[in-house]
């Protein structure tokens, strides 16, 4: 199954890799990186406690970006975003706006979403979205 990478999965990968190791993605899956997740990850680089940690984070992110590319938030993704927002509004289960953009990008591509442990509940509220939890 092809998967969109959520920020929670990036954080879990970074925590499991330690400080010196590169981040490794599940090799059996095609992974895509949505633009909003790239933006969230860059915020973490800019908020790093020191320059060496920022450089290490950026190098890891760049390595992932080279493997996955970055999926733009397209007009079609915007259509999916609007549909998901309406679907969730009608059920009373809105999710964070950035995660809505992740879900919309996934639905546009026909992908599932890869999340970190414990972060899947609100993605599971999105109709028709397959959710995979990072092991």
Secondary structure, 3 states (H helix, E strand, C coil): CCEEECHHHHHHHHHHHCCCCCCCCCCCCCEEEEHHHHHHHHHHHHCCCCHHHHHHHHHHHHHHHHHHCEECCCHHHHHHHHHHHHHHHHHCCCCCHHHHHHHHHHHHHCCEEEECCCCCHHHHCCCCCCEEECC
